[in-house]
Amino acid sequence: MKKIFVLSGLMLVFSLKAQFSVTIHAPADFKEQEGILYTLSGSKDIIVTKEQNKNNSWVFKYPKGYSGMMKVYFPNTNNTVSFISENKNVEIKLETQNNKIKNVIYQDEANNLMNNIQEYSQKKELILPALVQIKEYYKDDADFGKALVKEMGNLSGSNIIDQTKHPFVYYYNTNYNKYLSNNAAKKVSTDEIVDFFDKSNDMLESSSLVRPILVAYLNNAGNSNVGSSVDKLLDRLKVETPRGQTVLSELIDIFDVYEMTELKNKYLTLAKNLKCTITDRLATTLKANANVEIGAVFPNYKFHSPVNTVAKTIADVKADKKIVVFWSSTCSHCETELPQLLAKYNELKAKNIQVIGLSLDSDKDSYTKKIIAFPWINDSELKGWNSSYAETYNVHATPSYFILDANNKIISKPDHVGDVLTYLNVK
């Protein structure tokens, strides 16, 4: 018994140690303190841990095995660095300027390989076709002609990846090239994609391939067959399984993004009615949608740096009705729609209707210049799509509108500014 006790103690000690670590080095003038490490589940970033700057470095210890996409987000400077893990130590050096990352130097073998392959693939897809056209104007024996032939030869080849040595690099690039590359030898069938989702290993969820391959699957199915194709996929995967629930969650979000309301509601209802244990990924989707259902109380939000108000939160804003609009200074649709809201702003105020703009900007100058023209309440975390309210309010596109009553209940979710004005009788 004593030997078993000692062995168990040793196992406990080893279990407390990191499986691998992620180390990021930055210049001394990079004014950032906190770093947040994320893993990936489908298209959802999952927070793992937070670390503070120590001697211009951040060291994150990951306690278990993980192969897939990761990222570190620096919230104070709104910088993100993405990389992969193959269950081995990761080391990265950042080059920065004015608190912005200008270059990322991967110092571990897996990320260096992945980065080189990505650069090669981009050149092959974008540059090689142009070189083929330019080649027609130069003779093979000319100096530039020889250089063109050499570069075309380099780009026409393929990268050979040792699957046993770099399993995730192999997995990602093999499946990207098969299902998503513009230069794919043939268009894969819907049956092949169903087989891929059914038989792929656990690296699928952490690969960032789930959503784009699902979109490719829906496109292959054609507009008239989307519902039956989704049913076919979910029947194979079984929605009671973790893989099935991840795919179901992604599909709900996809239908939301593309305003395919009928299909979104169908599969959201399916998810709500599941009697099995719900995965964290699907639970997140269910919660975000529940937050913004018609009749739900709009989740309160504490303003960050609001203008045109002394209110501290959305709930503090007193009005008969409130229009909450999520927008961005770089959004072309916002450029078209918000001036229409501005033109009716005095009429809205006369009806005791307040407008609250929550921006998904990340550039302070761009945001500050834009809100000069908007007399309503404006606020922004200046974190882009990393803003907390993107997930809380299930925002997938800008502009997005919500109309609240005096008690902050959601009474309408208009698709466009014209629908907002019609609903409020100010068109």
Buried (B, 14 or more C-beta within 10 A) or exposed (E): EEEEEEEEEEEEEEEEEEBBEBBBBBEEEBEBEBBBBBBBBBBBBBEBEBBEBEEBBBBBBBEEEBBBBBBBBBBEBBBBBBBBBBBBBBBBBBEBEEBEBEEBEBEBEBBEBBBEBEEBBEBBEEEBEEBEEEBEEBEEEEEEBEEBBEBBEEBEEEEEBEEEEBBBBBBBBEBBBBBBBEEEEEEBEBEBBBEBBEEBEEBBBBBBBBBEBBBBBBEBBEEEEBBEBBEBBBEBBEBEEBBBBBBBBBBBBBBBEBEBEEBBBBBBEBBEEBEEEBBEBBBBBBEBBEBBEEEEEBBEBEBBEBBBBEBEEBBEBEBEBBBBBBBBBBBEBBBEBBEBBBEBBEBBBEEEBBBBBBBBBBBEEBBBEBBEEBBBBBBBBBBBEBBEBBBBBBBBEBBBBBBBBEEBEBBBBBEBBEBBBEBBEBE
